[in-house]
Amino acid sequence: MKAKILILGLLFSAGLLFSLPVFAYTYTRTPSGDTIFNPVYFFVSANSYEEMKNELCVFQGSGREFERWRVSLLHTGNQMIYSYWVASSTISQNFLIPLPLAVYDRVYYQCQTYDIGLLQKPFEYGFEVIEAPPPPVGGNIITMPAGFATSALAYAGQIFTDTSSLILIGIGLLIAFWVVNKILVLTNVLEKAKIRKSEDYFVKDKPEKFKKNDWL
């Protein structure tokens, strides 16, 4: 008896489960919630064209052949905001729609049929798009990797050390050239002084030895 009751309960549960409506499409909005800010993405997906036709592009209970589809929104000012059209062969699409700041009453799936025209099915009702909050004061707008400051300072110190060595080498070379130049100038002066002294010795001190007749 208990086994029969258990079997009947399982059959009843299975029948109730299969009697529930099964949606063959997926719709999500990112970010979710009642109050959001841009950017806003709308994702729509189905397993096949037939499922999209029979679940979304429906008129009076029957699915309609359609050419293209999109997502649209209606806000409180009775103005429609549209995404771009995609072909009926596209069964999965993530739409990025820049939304004006407003309260939106509905989000629709819209399909362009061959025989009737434009059909639409509501996805959701009611949310508001507000201005994005400013970044926190003093917050990090650009994140730096850990140890970045230490590495940067070490690199700058290395560059300064290398540059200082080059500067010292340059100064040393300049001083060496200056010293060599001074030595050469001094040597030249000494040589000239020595030659002049020799001439004075042979010509002025002993002129009789260098008379013209002595060389004849």
C-alpha positions as CSV (number, residue, x, y, z in Angstrom):
1,M,0.0,0.0,0.0
2,K,2.8,2.4,0.9
3,A,4.6,1.5,-2.3
4,K,1.5,2.3,-4.4
5,I,1.1,5.7,-2.6
6,L,4.7,6.5,-3.2
7,I,4.5,5.6,-6.9
8,L,1.3,7.7,-7.3
9,G,3.0,10.6,-5.6
10,L,6.0,10.4,-7.9
11,L,3.8,10.2,-11.0
12,F,1.8,13.2,-9.8
13,S,5.0,15.2,-9.2
14,A,6.3,14.3,-12.6
15,G,3.1,15.3,-14.3
16,L,3.1,18.6,-12.4
17,L,6.7,19.2,-13.4
18,F,6.0,18.6,-17.1
19,S,2.9,20.7,-17.0
20,L,4.9,23.8,-15.9
21,P,5.9,26.2,-18.7
22,V,9.4,25.7,-20.0
23,F,11.2,28.7,-21.5
24,A,13.6,27.9,-24.2
25,Y,15.3,31.3,-24.2
26,T,17.6,33.2,-21.7
27,Y,17.4,36.9,-20.9
28,T,19.7,38.7,-18.5
29,R,20.6,42.4,-17.8
30,T,24.0,43.5,-16.5
31,P,24.1,45.2,-14.1
32,S,21.0,43.8,-12.5
33,G,18.8,45.5,-9.9
34,D,16.3,48.3,-9.7
35,T,18.8,51.2,-9.8
36,I,21.8,50.9,-12.1
37,F,24.2,53.0,-14.1
38,N,25.8,52.7,-17.5
39,P,27.2,50.7,-19.3
40,V,24.2,48.3,-19.5
41,Y,24.3,45.0,-21.3
42,F,21.3,43.0,-22.5
43,F,21.9,39.3,-23.2
44,V,19.4,37.2,-25.2
45,S,19.9,33.6,-26.2
46,A,17.9,30.6,-27.5
47,N,18.9,27.1,-28.4
48,S,17.7,27.4,-32.0
49,Y,15.9,29.6,-34.5
50,E,12.7,27.5,-33.9
51,E,12.8,28.0,-30.2
52,M,13.2,31.8,-30.6
53,K,10.4,31.9,-33.1
54,N,8.0,29.8,-31.0
55,E,8.9,31.5,-27.7
56,L,9.5,35.1,-28.6
57,C,8.2,36.0,-32.1
58,V,4.7,34.9,-31.4
59,F,1.3,36.3,-32.6
60,Q,-2.0,34.9,-31.3
61,G,-0.3,31.8,-29.9
62,S,1.7,30.8,-32.9
63,G,5.3,31.4,-33.8
64,R,6.0,33.5,-36.9
65,E,8.8,33.3,-39.4
66,F,11.0,36.4,-38.9
67,E,13.8,38.2,-40.6
68,R,15.6,40.0,-37.8
69,W,15.3,40.9,-34.1
70,R,16.5,43.4,-31.5
71,V,16.0,44.7,-28.0
72,S,14.1,47.9,-27.2
73,L,13.3,49.8,-24.1
74,L,10.4,52.2,-23.2
75,H,11.1,54.9,-20.6
76,T,8.6,57.1,-18.7
77,G,8.9,59.8,-21.3
78,N,7.2,57.5,-23.8
79,Q,10.4,57.3,-25.8
80,M,11.8,54.1,-27.2
81,I,15.5,53.2,-27.1
82,Y,16.6,50.5,-29.6
83,S,19.6,48.3,-30.0
84,Y,20.8,47.4,-33.5
85,W,19.1,44.7,-35.6
86,V,20.6,41.2,-35.8
87,A,19.7,38.5,-38.4
88,S,17.3,35.8,-37.5
89,S,20.1,33.3,-37.8
90,T,21.7,34.9,-34.7
91,I,20.3,33.0,-31.7
92,S,22.6,34.6,-29.1
93,Q,23.6,38.2,-28.7
94,N,24.9,40.5,-26.0
95,F,23.8,44.1,-26.7
96,L,25.5,47.2,-25.2
97,I,23.0,50.0,-25.2
98,P,23.9,53.5,-23.9
99,L,20.9,54.5,-21.9
100,P,19.8,58.1,-21.0
101,L,19.3,58.7,-17.3
102,A,15.6,57.8,-16.8
103,V,13.1,55.3,-15.4
104,Y,12.5,52.5,-17.8
105,D,9.0,50.8,-17.8
106,R,9.8,47.9,-20.0
107,V,12.3,45.9,-22.0
108,Y,11.1,44.2,-25.1
109,Y,12.2,41.6,-27.6
110,Q,11.2,42.8,-31.0
111,C,11.1,40.7,-34.2
112,Q,10.5,41.8,-37.8
113,T,8.2,39.2,-39.4
114,Y,7.5,38.6,-43.1
115,D,3.7,38.6,-42.9
116,I,2.7,40.8,-39.9
117,G,5.5,43.3,-39.4
118,L,6.9,44.1,-36.0
119,L,6.1,41.9,-33.0
120,Q,7.3,42.4,-29.5
121,K,7.4,40.5,-26.2
122,P,8.2,42.1,-22.8
123,F,11.2,40.8,-21.0
124,E,11.0,42.7,-17.7
125,Y,9.4,45.8,-16.1
126,G,10.8,48.7,-14.2
127,F,14.3,49.9,-13.4
128,E,16.1,53.2,-13.3
129,V,19.4,54.3,-14.8
130,I,21.2,56.9,-12.7
131,E,24.5,58.8,-13.0
132,A,27.5,56.7,-12.0
133,P,29.0,57.8,-8.6
134,P,32.3,59.7,-8.7
135,P,35.5,57.8,-7.7
136,P,36.3,58.1,-4.0
137,V,38.5,61.1,-3.0
138,G,42.1,59.9,-2.6
139,G,41.3,56.6,-4.1
140,N,43.7,54.9,-6.5
141,I,42.7,55.7,-10.0
142,I,45.7,53.9,-11.5
143,T,46.8,50.8,-9.6
144,M,50.5,50.1,-9.3
145,P,52.0,46.7,-9.0
146,A,53.5,45.8,-5.6
147,G,57.0,47.0,-5.2
148,F,56.7,49.4,-8.1
149,A,58.0,52.4,-6.1
150,T,61.0,50.5,-4.7
151,S,61.9,49.2,-8.2
152,A,61.6,52.7,-9.7
153,L,63.8,54.3,-7.0
154,A,66.4,51.6,-7.4
155,Y,66.4,52.0,-11.1
156,A,66.7,55.8,-10.8
157,G,69.6,55.4,-8.3
158,Q,71.4,53.0,-10.7
159,I,70.9,55.5,-13.6
160,F,72.3,58.3,-11.3
161,T,75.3,56.1,-10.4
162,D,76.1,55.3,-14.0
163,T,75.7,58.9,-15.0
164,S,78.0,60.1,-12.2
165,S,80.7,57.6,-13.3
166,L,80.4,58.9,-16.9
167,I,80.6,62.5,-15.7
168,L,83.7,61.8,-13.6
169,I,85.4,60.0,-16.5
170,G,84.7,63.0,-18.7
171,I,86.1,65.4,-16.2
172,G,89.1,63.2,-15.7
173,L,89.8,63.1,-19.4
174,L,89.5,66.9,-19.7
175,I,91.9,67.4,-16.8
176,A,94.3,64.9,-18.4
177,F,94.2,66.7,-21.8
178,W,94.7,70.1,-20.0
179,V,97.8,68.7,-18.1
180,V,99.3,67.2,-21.2
181,N,98.7,70.4,-23.1
182,K,100.4,72.4,-20.4
183,I,103.3,70.0,-20.2
184,L,103.8,70.3,-24.0
185,V,103.6,74.1,-23.9
186,L,106.1,74.2,-21.0
187,T,108.4,71.8,-22.8
188,N,108.3,73.9,-25.9
189,V,109.1,77.0,-23.9
190,L,112.0,75.3,-22.2
191,E,113.4,74.1,-25.5
192,K,113.2,77.6,-27.0
193,A,114.9,79.0,-23.9
194,K,117.7,76.5,-24.1
195,I,118.3,77.2,-27.8
196,R,118.3,81.0,-27.1
197,K,120.8,80.5,-24.2
198,S,123.1,78.4,-26.4
199,E,123.0,81.1,-29.1
200,D,123.8,83.8,-26.6
201,Y,126.7,81.8,-25.3
202,F,128.3,81.1,-28.7
203,V,127.7,84.5,-30.2
204,K,127.8,87.1,-27.5
205,D,130.3,85.6,-24.9
206,K,133.0,84.5,-27.4
207,P,132.5,86.4,-30.7
208,E,136.2,86.1,-31.6
209,K,135.8,82.4,-32.2
210,F,133.1,83.0,-34.8
211,K,134.7,85.6,-37.0
212,K,134.2,85.2,-40.6
213,N,137.9,84.8,-41.3
214,D,138.1,81.8,-39.0
215,W,135.8,79.9,-41.2
216,L,137.7,80.5,-44.4
